[in-house]
């Protein structure tokens, strides 16, 4: 398994499949399709984001028992990051762990096991997870792709990730009154008004000193329509990236509105649900059994702060988890995946898929 997977992972990493490069997105998906050339599949495309689902049945099933989900798009990086190399046990390169290395394993697993199980099994590969998954995973769900359970190969260091924070992006705008900069008392400075609000916001949502399972608010951008020095600005807007825990899902927007002065405007850009599957789920139990067997130690659950495509399935009432091998450096200049962990990842998934009836 190892040589095939590493060679395939390198080929995938070599392709600069970033959101702006639509031809590369098609190319990376075509490479994966060539590896499964004799497998039934259906292609999808939405807003220049191609995706595909492979299936082990004669026709596309109305509902899969299980879907393996992977993304082949990556965030941009330096040119040398698209030239993978091995050092010791580590494969380096853009997407090594997020998630072309794991995706190569998913392809190999599907290739080896699809015809050996007697239930509808799917392999879903998308090219827009890094930009939200709206035109890949979510689009396929809207077109009728369903399953009892979905496993996405995101990096988890062999922990089972069953819950993830939800995402809200909002723009908040304050209004003031323009005046000449030499006579500020004649105007009302919208930036100063915004500053008062941001101080109040920080008191309600202080940045944790260490990792903590709580709702966080990040101020991403501050803008004003003012383009000169000698003018009191009459408008200021901030963009907030809110990551909320499942326990806050019904009150986070209400709490935010309560902090706003009456003349402020709030515009919700996106509101994505949390990922949440109960850890007593039968598929999670079977996955843990396989994980314990192959790794020789008790598996652990994981709650993460960043979103993944599983949330789209959860929103559609479908359970799932993210589960992947060991690696680090996601979205940095030193991204890597452990080669030995890719081998174990393959063994765990094979064992897991054979446990399902």
C-alpha positions as semicolon CSV with decimal commas, in nm:
position;residue;x (nm);y (nm);z (nm)
1;X;0,000;0,000;0,000
2;X;0,269;0,249;0,101
3;X;0,451;0,305;-0,231
4;X;0,127;0,334;-0,429
5;X;-0,020;0,582;-0,182
6;X;0,293;0,795;-0,150
7;X;0,340;0,808;-0,529
8;X;-0,025;0,910;-0,573
9;X;-0,002;1,167;-0,293
10;X;0,303;1,321;-0,461
11;X;0,122;1,342;-0,795
12;X;-0,174;1,513;-0,626
13;X;0,051;1,760;-0,440
14;X;0,229;1,848;-0,765
15;X;-0,096;1,996;-0,898
16;X;-0,158;2,350;-0,775
17;X;-0,529;2,297;-0,717
18;X;-0,618;2,633;-0,562
19;X;-0,954;2,804;-0,603
20;X;-0,836;3,049;-0,870
21;X;-0,697;2,773;-1,093
22;X;-1,006;2,603;-1,236
23;X;-0,803;2,402;-1,488
24;X;-0,593;2,259;-1,202
25;X;-0,909;2,168;-1,009
26;X;-1,026;1,969;-1,309
27;X;-0,681;1,819;-1,354
28;X;-0,648;1,697;-0,994
29;X;-0,995;1,541;-1,006
30;X;-0,912;1,375;-1,338
31;X;-0,599;1,224;-1,185
32;X;-0,808;1,068;-0,911
33;X;-1,063;0,948;-1,166
34;X;-0,790;0,778;-1,369
35;X;-0,695;0,576;-1,059
36;X;-1,051;0,442;-1,049
37;X;-1,111;0,428;-1,424
38;X;-1,316;0,107;-1,408
39;X;-1,541;0,229;-1,128
40;X;-1,893;0,366;-1,172
41;X;-1,914;0,734;-1,096
42;X;-2,109;1,055;-1,143
43;X;-1,956;1,395;-1,210
44;X;-2,090;1,722;-1,072
45;X;-2,000;2,086;-1,133
46;X;-2,120;2,407;-0,970
47;X;-1,966;2,751;-1,013
48;X;-1,648;2,610;-1,171
49;X;-1,599;2,366;-0,883
50;X;-1,596;2,008;-1,016
51;X;-1,664;1,711;-0,791
52;X;-1,730;1,341;-0,829
53;X;-1,877;1,046;-0,646
54;X;-1,772;0,687;-0,710
55;X;-2,002;0,399;-0,616
56;X;-1,975;0,022;-0,597
57;X;-2,326;-0,054;-0,721
58;X;-2,457;-0,090;-1,077
59;X;-2,651;0,234;-1,054
60;X;-2,618;0,536;-0,827
61;X;-2,793;0,435;-0,504
62;X;-3,074;0,644;-0,359
63;X;-2,887;0,624;-0,030
64;X;-2,536;0,506;0,054
65;X;-2,469;0,316;0,372
66;X;-2,135;0,495;0,401
67;X;-1,947;0,764;0,209
68;X;-1,575;0,836;0,231
69;X;-1,532;1,210;0,171
70;X;-1,214;1,389;0,065
71;X;-1,115;1,724;-0,082
72;X;-0,843;1,779;-0,341
73;X;-0,827;2,159;-0,328
74;X;-0,567;2,337;-0,116
75;X;-0,490;2,687;0,004
76;X;-0,224;2,866;-0,197
77;X;0,142;2,840;-0,109
78;X;0,495;2,904;-0,229
79;X;0,601;2,735;-0,557
80;X;0,834;2,496;-0,377
81;X;0,546;2,367;-0,165
82;X;0,402;2,204;-0,474
83;X;0,720;2,000;-0,514
84;X;0,676;1,726;-0,251
85;X;0,971;1,561;-0,079
86;X;1,031;1,302;0,192
87;X;1,247;1,353;0,499
88;X;1,253;1,064;0,743
89;X;0,897;0,951;0,808
90;X;0,747;1,276;0,682
91;X;0,606;1,365;0,340
92;X;0,620;1,742;0,295
93;X;0,419;1,958;0,058
94;X;0,106;2,168;0,023
95;X;-0,186;1,937;0,100
96;X;0,029;1,659;0,246
97;X;-0,206;1,635;0,546
98;X;-0,486;1,870;0,432
99;X;-0,572;1,650;0,262
100;X;-0,406;1,498;-0,044
101;X;-0,215;1,242;0,160
102;X;-0,530;1,113;0,330
103;X;-0,722;1,140;0,000
104;X;-0,468;0,911;-0,166
105;X;-0,541;0,657;0,108
106;X;-0,917;0,694;0,059
107;X;-0,873;0,625;-0,313
108;X;-0,663;0,315;-0,242
109;X;-0,909;0,193;0,023
110;X;-1,204;0,230;-0,211
111;X;-1,012;0,062;-0,488
112;X;-0,932;-0,239;-0,267
113;X;-1,257;-0,282;-0,075
114;X;-1,546;-0,152;-0,289
115;X;-1,617;-0,488;-0,454
116;X;-1,567;-0,687;-0,132
117;X;-1,849;-0,532;0,072
118;X;-2,216;-0,595;0,007
119;X;-2,353;-0,251;0,091
120;X;-2,362;0,078;-0,107
121;X;-2,024;0,244;-0,051
122;X;-1,927;0,579;-0,200
123;X;-1,610;0,781;-0,244
124;X;-1,681;1,153;-0,273
125;X;-1,404;1,383;-0,393
126;X;-1,457;1,760;-0,405
127;X;-1,249;2,065;-0,496
128;X;-1,392;2,349;-0,287
129;X;-1,369;2,248;0,079
130;X;-1,117;2,522;0,155
131;X;-1,371;2,782;0,036
132;X;-1,667;2,642;0,227
133;X;-1,775;2,327;0,045
134;X;-2,087;2,492;-0,096
135;X;-2,028;2,384;-0,457
136;X;-1,895;2,036;-0,383
137;X;-2,027;1,844;-0,084
138;X;-2,329;2,068;-0,023
139;X;-2,417;2,077;-0,393
140;X;-2,405;1,698;-0,418
141;X;-2,632;1,669;-0,113
142;X;-2,877;1,909;-0,279
143;X;-2,868;1,687;-0,588
144;X;-2,972;1,384;-0,384
145;X;-2,654;1,228;-0,244
146;X;-2,743;1,074;0,095
147;X;-2,588;0,825;0,337
148;X;-2,633;0,667;0,677
149;X;-2,284;0,785;0,774
150;X;-1,999;0,988;0,625
151;X;-1,628;0,983;0,711
152;X;-1,414;1,275;0,591
153;X;-1,037;1,225;0,592
154;X;-0,935;1,551;0,757
155;X;-0,630;1,562;0,985
156;X;-0,717;1,444;1,338
157;X;-0,403;1,257;1,453
158;X;-0,615;0,939;1,475
159;X;-0,871;1,099;1,706
160;X;-1,238;1,076;1,613
161;X;-1,374;1,426;1,555
162;X;-1,749;1,421;1,618
163;X;-1,810;1,786;1,690
164;X;-1,686;2,113;1,547
165;X;-1,779;2,475;1,602
166;X;-2,025;2,646;1,371
167;X;-1,927;2,949;1,163
168;X;-2,087;3,292;1,135
169;X;-1,941;3,574;0,929
170;X;-2,097;3,915;0,988
171;X;-2,036;4,274;0,882
172;X;-2,124;4,545;1,134
173;X;-2,151;4,909;1,029
174;X;-2,155;5,229;1,233
175;X;-2,279;5,561;1,098
176;X;-2,149;5,904;1,190
177;X;-2,154;6,258;1,055
178;X;-1,891;6,395;0,822
179;X;-1,701;6,717;0,891
180;X;-1,367;6,878;0,815
181;X;-1,085;6,708;1,006
182;X;-0,982;7,041;1,158
183;X;-1,326;7,076;1,319
184;X;-1,404;6,729;1,458
185;X;-1,660;6,865;1,707
186;X;-1,884;6,949;1,410
187;X;-1,904;6,583;1,307
188;X;-1,946;6,240;1,460
189;X;-1,657;6,001;1,401
190;X;-1,789;5,657;1,296
191;X;-1,453;5,491;1,368
192;X;-1,450;5,610;1,730
193;X;-1,809;5,486;1,767
194;X;-1,699;5,149;1,632
195;X;-1,407;5,144;1,873
196;X;-1,643;5,177;2,169
197;X;-1,844;4,882;2,037
198;X;-1,531;4,669;1,982
199;X;-1,422;4,727;2,342
200;X;-1,765;4,611;2,459
201;X;-1,744;4,311;2,226
202;X;-1,404;4,214;2,365
203;X;-1,534;4,222;2,721
204;X;-1,812;3,980;2,625
205;X;-1,593;3,757;2,408
206;X;-1,234;3,785;2,534
207;X;-0,971;3,588;2,345
208;X;-0,885;3,275;2,547
209;X;-0,524;3,254;2,664
210;X;-0,521;2,882;2,582
211;X;-0,729;2,641;2,377
212;X;-1,079;2,628;2,519
213;X;-1,416;2,488;2,409
214;X;-1,606;2,817;2,399
215;X;-1,746;3,055;2,140
216;X;-1,485;3,298;2,001
217;X;-1,505;3,616;1,798
218;X;-1,224;3,734;1,571
219;X;-1,215;4,085;1,422
220;X;-1,102;4,013;1,065
221;X;-1,124;4,350;0,890
222;X;-1,192;4,717;0,962
223;X;-1,296;4,945;0,675
224;X;-1,413;5,299;0,617
225;X;-1,539;5,482;0,311
226;X;-1,317;5,776;0,408
227;X;-1,021;5,809;0,168
228;X;-0,850;6,121;0,300
229;X;-0,685;6,250;0,618
230;X;-0,870;6,579;0,667
231;X;-1,222;6,444;0,701
232;X;-1,428;6,302;0,985
233;X;-1,545;5,958;0,865
234;X;-1,921;5,905;0,859
235;X;-1,904;5,526;0,811
236;X;-1,703;5,237;0,953
237;X;-1,751;4,863;0,916
238;X;-1,592;4,560;1,078
239;X;-1,600;4,198;0,967
240;X;-1,627;3,934;1,237
241;X;-1,543;3,562;1,219
242;X;-1,748;3,390;1,490
243;X;-1,686;3,024;1,580
244;X;-1,967;2,908;1,806
245;X;-2,006;2,589;2,008
246;X;-2,324;2,380;1,968
247;X;-2,445;2,496;2,309
248;X;-2,460;2,857;2,181
249;X;-2,622;2,793;1,844
250;X;-2,963;2,935;1,941
251;X;-2,839;3,247;2,114
252;X;-2,518;3,374;1,959
253;X;-2,682;3,616;1,711
254;X;-2,923;3,737;1,979
255;X;-2,632;3,802;2,216
256;X;-2,447;3,994;1,946
257;X;-2,748;4,210;1,864
258;X;-2,786;4,297;2,233
259;X;-2,436;4,449;2,227
260;X;-2,506;4,671;1,926
261;X;-2,597;5,039;1,966
262;X;-2,936;5,120;1,811
263;X;-2,795;5,296;1,505
264;X;-2,555;5,012;1,411
265;X;-2,632;4,773;1,127
266;X;-2,561;4,397;1,127
267;X;-2,540;4,197;0,806
268;X;-2,497;3,817;0,825
269;X;-2,282;3,694;0,535
270;X;-2,280;3,322;0,617
271;X;-2,421;3,115;0,902
272;X;-2,299;2,756;0,900
273;X;-2,416;2,498;1,152
274;X;-2,195;2,305;1,391
275;X;-2,076;1,953;1,319
276;X;-2,224;1,724;1,580
277;X;-2,271;1,346;1,587
278;X;-2,334;1,168;1,916
279;X;-2,032;0,964;2,022
280;X;-2,262;0,669;2,096
281;X;-2,335;0,639;1,721
282;X;-2,292;0,278;1,603
283;X;-2,054;0,374;1,323
284;X;-1,834;0,570;1,563
285;X;-1,823;0,266;1,792
286;X;-1,714;0,042;1,502
287;X;-1,451;0,296;1,395
288;X;-1,315;0,306;1,751
289;X;-1,297;-0,073;1,758
290;X;-1,087;-0,075;1,442
291;X;-0,873;0,212;1,568
292;X;-0,808;0,037;1,900
293;X;-0,725;-0,288;1,721
294;X;-0,474;-0,142;1,476
295;X;-0,316;0,119;1,704
296;X;-0,316;-0,100;2,012
297;X;-0,451;0,170;2,240
298;X;-0,785;0,324;2,332
299;X;-0,910;0,585;2,089
300;X;-1,019;0,931;2,198
301;X;-1,281;1,177;2,078
302;X;-1,195;1,522;1,948
303;X;-1,376;1,855;1,935
304;X;-1,227;2,101;1,683
305;X;-1,254;2,474;1,623
306;X;-1,239;2,485;1,241
307;X;-1,522;2,383;1,010
308;X;-1,530;2,088;0,770
309;X;-1,768;1,954;0,505
310;X;-1,929;1,709;0,748
311;X;-2,138;2,002;0,874
312;X;-2,328;2,002;0,543
313;X;-2,428;1,640;0,603
314;X;-2,522;1,710;0,965
315;X;-2,745;1,994;0,848
316;X;-2,920;1,743;0,620
317;X;-2,973;1,506;0,913
318;X;-2,686;1,274;0,822
319;X;-2,430;1,164;1,082
320;X;-2,056;1,174;1,025
321;X;-1,708;1,241;1,159
322;X;-1,372;1,360;1,041
323;X;-1,093;1,112;1,095
324;X;-0,744;1,123;0,956
325;X;-0,374;1,037;1,005
326;X;-0,092;1,216;1,185
327;X;0,048;1,539;1,044
328;X;0,094;1,909;1,107
329;X;0,160;2,244;0,948
330;X;-0,179;2,288;0,782
331;X;-0,182;2,610;0,576
332;X;0,183;2,682;0,669
333;X;0,517;2,660;0,487
334;X;0,602;2,329;0,655
335;X;0,301;2,103;0,602
336;X;0,366;1,731;0,648
337;X;0,206;1,391;0,699
338;X;0,355;1,087;0,866
339;X;0,409;0,808;0,614
340;X;0,374;0,538;0,880
341;X;0,045;0,690;0,989
342;X;-0,083;0,674;0,629
343;X;-0,014;0,299;0,637
344;X;-0,204;0,260;0,966
345;X;-0,482;0,482;0,832
346;X;-0,528;0,240;0,543
347;X;-0,539;-0,060;0,778
348;X;-0,789;0,106;1,011
349;X;-1,026;0,204;0,730
350;X;-1,012;-0,140;0,571
351;X;-1,095;-0,304;0,903
352;X;-1,371;-0,050;0,972
353;X;-1,541;-0,096;0,634
354;X;-1,545;-0,473;0,676
355;X;-1,718;-0,432;1,015
356;X;-2,019;-0,261;0,860
357;X;-2,317;-0,475;0,771
